[in-house]
Amino acid sequence: MLTRLTNAYAPYIDSAVLVLSVIAQILMMRRKLESWWVWLLVNTVAVPLYYSRGLHLTSILYVGFWINALVALRHWRNLMRVEAR
């Protein structure tokens, strides 16, 4: 749809960020550890995409989200180890 109706710079990558974000959110609501791996992927793709379009503040925000996802992954992993005992 973005390809046909807009002159978007990278419609497939932009769409992938959206779809993966929805998947990550659903996994997070189900309390799946894998959600944080998907968030890391989303943020890894989003940072260079937004930076290349001149959206430097947005790209910095996504770097913060990337750090948050990494910290959350480690935290959730530790919590799951404690619960398993």
N, C-alpha and C positions, 0 to 999 in steps of 0.2 A: 504494500500500500504506500509506504514512504517513497519507494522508487518511482511509482507512477504518478502520485499526486503532489509530490514536493521535489525540490531540487536539493535534497539533503546530501551532505558531504559523504557520509558513510552509513547509509540506511540499514544495512545488514548488521553492522557492528552495533549501531544504536539500538536496533531491535533486539539483538542478543543480550545487551545490557538490561533491557526491560524484562525480557522473558526470564532470564536467569535470576533477576531480582525477585520476581514473583515466586519462582521455584524456591529460592532461598528463604523467602518469608514464610512460605507454607511449611517448609522443613523446620524452620525455627519455631513456628507455632506448635508443631508436633514434638518439639524438644529433641530434635535429631542433631547429633554432633556434626554430621555432614553438612548441615546448613552453613557452618562457618567456613568450610572449604569452598562452598559455592559463593559466599560473600567475598572471600579472598579473590576468587576468579573474576567476579563482577568488578571489583575495585581495580584489579590489575588491568582489566580491559578498559575501564572507564577513564583512568588517569591519563594515559596517552591520547585517548580520543578527545577528551575535553581540552587538554593542553594544546593539541594540534589545531584546534578551532579557535584558540585565543581565549578560552575560558579558564584563565589561570587560577582565579579564586575557587572555582568549582573543582578544578583539578587538585588544589591543595586540600579542599574539603574531603575529596575522595581518598587522598593519602591518609587523612585522619581516620576515615572509615576503615581503610586497610589496616591501620594500626589497631583500631578498635576490634576488628574481626580477629586479628592475630591474638590479642590479649584474651578475648572471649573464648577462642578455641582452646587456649591453654587452660583457662579457668574451668570451662565445662569439662574438659578432659580430666582435670584433677578432681572435680566434683563426682564424676562418674566412677573414678577409681575408688574414691571413698565410699560411695554408695554400694559398689560391688563387694566390698569387704563386709 
